[in-house]
Every structure is written in structure tokens, then in C-alpha cells.
């Protein structure tokens, strides 16, 4: 082959090699952090806000990776788990993510009913659990967990501050003293709702308010009309309500049908974010 024909042939081979060759070894061995995202992709918690929490986590992982990874060095590998809005499934998915997929960190968890049993199980394995949503006090309180972290305020704080907010405007908005204010507290009967409601009640009594009704309900309840009837009979000025979107939508619809009226309606965070 002449020199004139050899050079183009070699160039063609080189270009072909660049096209089909695998990435350099240094890229293939780049350090990573594997994070398991455990949220509810199905079941009632999915529409209640869990799926949106997953979307937010994914957006941040994508953004961090686009900017070069953690500390500009560690790319995040995302592995998803679906709790299916069931505590036993959440536990099984956590086991898979930690022991099969070998994630470095387990993150997410929307429902406190899932977070309470999960936290202890993950902690015993000395694996990191980063809870981004579930707020029940019972997840961490008096449990001495060493590998479980949660960056947001707990449910008890929401319960206290929401009552303090009402107390601060009692005279201005209701034209009466706190001791004359009638309040009702309703809540989903899991760790999340029960914790917020307990703090609501304690702070309301501290402020001298009259707690005329406190009652829990199941998030699976097909009918809340009896609860609405009790509220109408109790005649509260203020209603404190902790729940999830599906049961809240049911309650609001039946309240409208029965003509329930209150002067102020205060919802805990999971409710407000998913029914507005």
C-alpha cells in the first residue's frame, strides 16, 4: 500500500476506535455514592405527597451530578424503592436496598408509620438512614439512634407552634380571650397524627383554651361523617387537623355537605402541602 493511501486508512481506523472504544479506565472507576431512595410510588401515600418528595430528591441528585458530584468528585448513583404505602413493604424494600443493592445511604421515607419501625432496624445494621419527610416525634425520641438523621422539625413542634399562632391573634381576630376560645383537635391515628395532636392539646391547655373535642381517625376510613357530626355538636371556634391528603379530601367534602363552619382551620404540614 502506498504512503498516500496508508495515511487515510490509519486515520479511519483511529476514528473507528474512538467511536467504539470503552471510556478510559479512570472514568469507569470514578468514585460514587450509592443512595437508596425509599418513597411510595403506589398506594394512597403516593398521591398524598410521597411521589412529589421522590421527584424533589431526584431533581437534587441530577443537579449535584451535573455540577460534578459531591465535593466535585463523587457522583451519586440513585437506586429506587417503592414502599407501596405499606409499612411491611417499606421494611422489605429497605432490606433489599441495604443488603442486595448495597446502598451507602438510605434516604426518604414519607410516612412516620414506616419511619418508626425502619429507624430501629436500619440503626441496628449500623447503616445510615436520612429521613427527609416523616416528622413524628416517635421516630427519634428516647431511642438513642446513632445512624438515623432527620433535618426538619419534629411533629411536636408543629403542634405547639400552630396553637401559639392562634393564641397570638385570639383577641385581634376572635375578639375574645384565649380562655374563652373553643378548639377541636382531629388527627390520623398513626405516629404522625397522634404526635402532632398531643402537642396541640398540651399547648392549648397551657394557653388556657377550651379543648371541646379531640378524636383520631383511620386513614383508611371510608366515611368520616360521624366525626363531622361530633364537630358540629362541639361548636369549636378553631379546628386543628392532622392527616394525609386522601382522608383530608374526604373530610372536607363531608364537612361541606353537612355545613360545618369554624372561624379558623389549621392543618399540619403534610395536609396543607398536598390538598392546596
N, C-alpha and C positions, 0 to 999 in steps of 0.2 A: 504494500500500500504506500502511495507517495505521501510526502510530508504534507502536501496541500490537502489531501483527503483525510489524513490521520488526525489533524488538529480538530476539525469539526466533529469527528466521531468521538474523540475523547471528551469534548465539551458536552456532547449529547449524553454520554454515559454519566458524566458528573451531575448533570441536571436531573437525570432519572434517579440517581442515588439520593439527591436532596429531596426529591418528591416522595420516595417510598421508604427512606431510611427512618428508623425509630428516633425519638427525641434523644438528645445527649443523656448520658447516664446521670449527670448531675441533676437534671430536671426530674428524671424518674425517681430519684432518691431524695427529692426535696422534703424537708420535714413538714409534718402535718399534725393537726389536732383533730381528732375524730369526735364529733359531738352528736349524741343521740337526741333528737327532738321528740318528746313524748306528749302528744296532744290528741284530742278527739276528732278524728276525721269523719266519724259517723256517729249516729245516735243523737239524742237531744242536746248534749253539750256542744256538739259541732256548730249548730246554728246559733246557740246561745252566746258564742263568742270564742270558743276554743280554736276554731279554724282560722279566725282572724288573728289570734295570737300566734298561730303557726306561721301565717303569712308574714307577720311582722318580724318574727325570728329569721325566716328565710331571707327577707329583704336585707337584714343587717349582715347575715353571713355572706350574701352575694356582694354587698358593698365592701365589707372588710377584705374579701378575697380580691376584688377589683383593685383595691388600693395596696395590694402587695401582701396581704395576710396579717396575722397578729404580729406586732412588732416589726412589720415589714419582712417577715421571714417565714412564719408558719401559716400555711394555707389550711383552711377549715374544711374538713370532709363531713358533710351532713348525712346522717342516717335517720330515717323517719320511723316512728312507731305510732300505731293507732290504738288508743285506749278504748275506742268504741263506746264511750260514756259508761263504762263498767269497771268497778274497782278491781275485780279479779283479772280482767283482761289487761288493765294497766300494769298490774304486778307481773303478769306473764310477759308482757312486752318489754318491761324494764329488764327482766332476767335475760331476754333474748339480746337486747341492745348491749348489755354489760358483758355477758358471758359468751355470746356467739359472735356478735359483730365487734366486740371488744372496743367499745367507745371509751374515750378518755373521760368524758363528762356526760352525764345525763341531765338534760335541761328541759324546761317546760312545765307541764302538769297544771291543768286548768282547774280541776275540781279539788277542793280540800278533802272531800271524801276519799279521793285517790291518794292525795299527798300524805295524809296521816299514816296509813299503813306502809306506803312506799318509803317514807323517810327512814323509818327504823330498819327496814330490810336492806336498803342501799347502804346505810351507815355501817351496818354490821359487816358488810363486804369491804369496807374502807374504800368505797368509790365515791366520787364527787357527784352530788345532786344539787343542781342550781334551779330552784323553783322560781318561775317568773310570773306566776299568776295566782295560785291558791293562797288565800290570806288568813285562813283560820288560825287562831292562837294555838290550838291543839297540835299543830304541825311541829312546833318547836318548843313550846312552853314546858319547862321542867323535865326535858328529855335528855339533856346533855349530849346532843348530837354533835359529832366532830367533823363530819364531812358534808353536812347539809347546809345550804346557804339560801337566803331569800332577801332580795334587795329592797322590797317595798314594805310599807307599814302593815301591821297585822290588823285583823278584823276588829279586835277590841278597840283600837284607836279610831277606826271609822265610826264605831258605835258611840264612843264618848264624844267625839268632835261634832257629830251630827246633832246630838242633843244640845251641846253647848251653843251651836249655831242658832238653834231655835230659842234658847234661853236669852241670848244676846238681843233678840228682836221681839221678845214677848210683849213688852209694853208698847213699843212703837207699832208693831203690826197687828197684835191681837187686842190691844187696849185692856190688858189685864196682867196681873202679877203672875209669876211662874207658878205659885201655889194654887192658882185658880185654873191653870191650863190642864185640859184633859188630853192625855196621849194614849194611843194604842200601838202595840208592837206585834207585828206578824212576821213570820220567818220560815224559810225552808228548814226542816228539822235535822239536817246534816251538820257536820262540824262548823262549816262556814256560817250558815244562818244562825245556829244556836249561839255561836260565839259573839257575833255582832249584836244579837238580841239581848244577851246577858249584859253586855256593856251598855246598850241603850237603857235597859231597865235600871241598872245601878246608877247611872248618871242622872236619869230622870228623877229618881228618888232623892239623889243628892241635891238636885236643883229645887226640890220641893214640889215637883209636878205630880199630878194625879194619874197613875197608870190604871186606866179603866179596863184594859184588855191586853193580855199577852198570850198568843197562841201560835203554835207551829203547824206546819202542813207538809205533806209529802210532795216532792217534785213530780211524782208520778200520779198525783191525784187527778182524776178525770173531771172533777166538779168541785168548785170552791164556793158555791152559792151559800152554803150554810155558814161559812166564815164571813161572807158579806153580810148576811142577816145578823150575825152577832155584832158586827161593827156598827151597823145601823142602830141597833138597840143600845150600844155603849155610847154613841154620840161623841166620839173624840174630836177635839179641835185639830190635832196633829196625828198623822199616821206614819210610823216608821216601818219600812218594809224591806226585808232582805230576801232575795230569791234569785232565780235564773230566768232567762227570757221566756221559755215556753210556759212555765207556771204563772209568770207575771202577766203575760198576754191574756191568759185565761182569766186571771183575777180582774184585770182592768175591764175586760169585756163584760164579765158578770156584774161588776160594780156599776158600770154604766147602765146595764139592763135593769138593775134594782134601784138605781137612783142614789147611790152612796155619794155623799158630799163631805169633804173635810176642808179645813182652811189651809192646811199645809200637808204636802205629801212628800216624804223624804225617802229616797231609795238608796240602798247600798250600792257600791261601785259596779259589781257585775251586772246588776239590773239596769242601771242607768246607761251603761255603755252599749247595751245590746237591744234596748227597746226604743231608743230615741230615733 
